[in-house]
Amino acid sequence: MSIWQLSATELLEQFRRGAASPVEATEAALGRIDALDVKVNAFCLVDAERAL
């Protein structure tokens, strides 16, 4: 399962165990936005630089 598929609860558990980091989760989310937003046009603004 990819990190972007995890629920908030599952992400928190991954963070606590050191299996993932918030930066990794953010990068995964930004990657999904890049891949899908052309089709769904769900975001007016994505400030990837400030997100990281």
C-alpha positions as CSV (number, residue, x, y, z in Angstrom):
1,M,0.0,0.0,0.0
2,S,1.4,3.4,-0.9
3,I,1.7,6.1,1.7
4,W,-1.0,8.3,-0.1
5,Q,-3.5,5.5,0.4
6,L,-3.2,5.5,4.2
7,S,-5.8,7.0,6.5
8,A,-4.8,9.7,9.0
9,T,-4.8,7.2,11.8
10,E,-2.6,4.8,9.8
11,L,-0.2,7.7,8.9
12,L,0.1,8.6,12.5
13,E,1.0,5.1,13.4
14,Q,3.6,5.0,10.6
15,F,5.1,8.3,11.9
16,R,5.2,6.9,15.5
17,R,7.0,3.8,14.4
18,G,9.5,5.7,12.2
19,A,8.3,3.9,9.1
20,A,7.3,7.1,7.4
21,S,7.8,10.8,7.9
22,P,5.5,13.8,7.4
23,V,7.7,15.0,4.6
24,E,7.3,11.6,2.8
25,A,3.5,11.8,3.3
26,T,3.5,15.4,1.9
27,E,5.7,14.5,-1.1
28,A,3.3,11.5,-1.8
29,A,0.3,13.8,-1.7
30,L,1.9,16.4,-3.9
31,G,2.8,13.6,-6.4
32,R,-0.8,12.5,-6.5
33,I,-2.0,16.1,-7.0
34,D,0.5,16.4,-9.9
35,A,-0.7,13.2,-11.4
36,L,-4.4,13.7,-11.2
37,D,-5.2,17.4,-11.0
38,V,-5.0,17.8,-14.7
39,K,-8.0,15.5,-15.0
40,V,-10.1,16.6,-12.0
41,N,-9.0,20.2,-11.6
42,A,-9.7,20.1,-7.9
43,F,-7.0,22.6,-6.7
44,C,-6.9,26.3,-7.5
45,L,-3.4,26.6,-5.9
46,V,-0.8,24.1,-4.8
47,D,2.1,25.7,-3.0
48,A,4.4,22.7,-2.9
49,E,7.4,24.7,-1.9
50,R,5.7,26.0,1.3
51,A,4.1,22.6,2.0
52,L,7.6,21.1,2.4
